[in-house]
Amino acid sequence: MVYPLGAIVNTSVMDMQTTQNTCIPKGGLSELEDLVRRDLQLISYPHREWLGNSDSVAAGELDVLIVGAGQSGISVAFGLMRQRLCNILVIDENVEGKEGPWKTFARMVTLRTPKYVTGPDWGIPNLTFRAWYEAQFGPDGWDNLALIPKEMWADYLSWYRKVLEIPVENETRAGAITWNEERQRFAVPVTSPRGERVLYPSKIVLATGIDGSGRWDIPSMIRNSLPPEAYAHTRHDIDFEKLRGKRIAVLGAGASAFDNASVALEGGASEVHLCYRRKSLPNVNPYRWAEFVGFLNHHGDLPDDLKWRFISKILQMGQLPPTDTFKRATTYANFHLRGDCTWNEIRYDAGSKVIRISTSDGVLEVDFVIVGTGFVTDLSVRPELKELYPHIALWKDRYQPPADQIHADLARHPYLGPGFELQEKVPGRAPYLRSVFNYTFGCLPSMGFGGASISGMKYSLPKVVNGVTKQLYADNCAAFYDALENYHIEEF
């Protein structure tokens, strides 16, 4: 694949392939895969699998079901496999290769995180993105790389899944999770091309991404004022070719809003107006501040008042578009930034198909609206949590912030335990909730940068995996004690 330009300093990936062959390892990825397998053999202690058997697998019973096969889901799966759990399954509703945003709705050129970030590798050097990259383009290629092209990150994850033999079932959608009292397991209906069936896992890890604890947000003013063909969310498939020559309004000032504005401009839009409520764009990135061991590893260890204080401050400061993202859009003369621009009313002329937006900065006439307002946290809209939601403790059930720190969206986040596990709203009514682990962006106030955050994976992955294995051992402790009592293998 030819990756987008702009991620490389002074040269493209294809240039490196043709001009720096002397730096590229002769064995390439094949040799690297052998090294990965060798690494895993060297650190495989203890060897013995300790749960699951053929009877339970035949009955559809799993030790762990992971919902979501993006970067978080497959990394959790590998962590569990390293802990010698064999009876696990990862499911994803997308076709293989389209898990996560990287080859679907992500419209940036590169990742936002620095190229040296680690996490999915679990500290195994030959499993890092850098090792994968250098196996193909050599160390000089790595030195010339500025940021990671998003398609390249997706290809790395596909390789990771393949070489580690992660058990993934694609095109499989989970329905509403319920608790089966008789089996003492969850019942999860799943639908796939092979039909409908029910899985019975002991533990469930939700790794459903940035919107995995809610939904993408389209303001009601837009939904109620415009026909579906007149607007789209940045999360949607957008036919930018149809927007050639059109006037476009983008609502929102986050990175995805700028990304979509840029793609529209690159596709020949006649003008793009990006509108946001703040008087000026944030130019300080608190997420860069947070990339140190103290916050990444120990935010979840703070008392509730400090957890809330830190995260509400980060959200208050806002997340600016990265410099390259900002420059990508603002190089176009027909791109217009409209700060301090609140939308008050939208009218649609069905005849001319013109959209008239009354704003605090005057009336704006456009042909199409792109919504870049992100997502809202709301577990009640998640189909897999439909039956569990009434019993799940949210932050608003556990903590009341000071008046100057009130934040409605944070209050709707799930209140999680130290291993990312859900908590009961009313103690004793749904004790099984502790066996559902929320490794999505919904973990933010409880655990910091965990699910759906590359920069937090190095520290969050061990916590969720240890949370799962800790419960599995405790749940089966009586059986393990019986096995100890009946253990009579003599060594001399």
Secondary structure, DSSP 8 states (H G I E B T S, - for coil): ----TTSBSSS-HHHHHHH-GGGS-TTHHHHHHHHHHHHHHHT--S----S--HHHHHTTEEEEEEE--SHHHHHHHHHHHHTT--SEEEE-SS-TT--SSTTTT---SB-SS-TT---TTTT-GGGSHHHHHHHHHHHHHHHHB-S-BHHHHHHHHHHHHHHHT--EE-S-EE---EEETTTTEEEEEEEETTEEEEEEEEEEEE---TTTTEEE---HHHHHHS-GGGEEETTS---GGGGTT-EEEEE--SHHHHHHHHHHHHTT-SEEEEE-SSSS-----HHHHT-SHHHHHHGGGS-HHHHHHHHHHHHHH-----HHHHHHHHTSTTEEEE-S--EEEEEEETTTTEEEEEETTEEEEESEEEE---EEE-GGG-GGGTTTGGGB-BHHHH----GGG--HHHHTSB---TTSB--BSSTTS-GGGGGEEE-SGGGHHHHSS-TT-GGGHHHHHHHHHHHHHHHHHHHTHHHHHHHHHT------
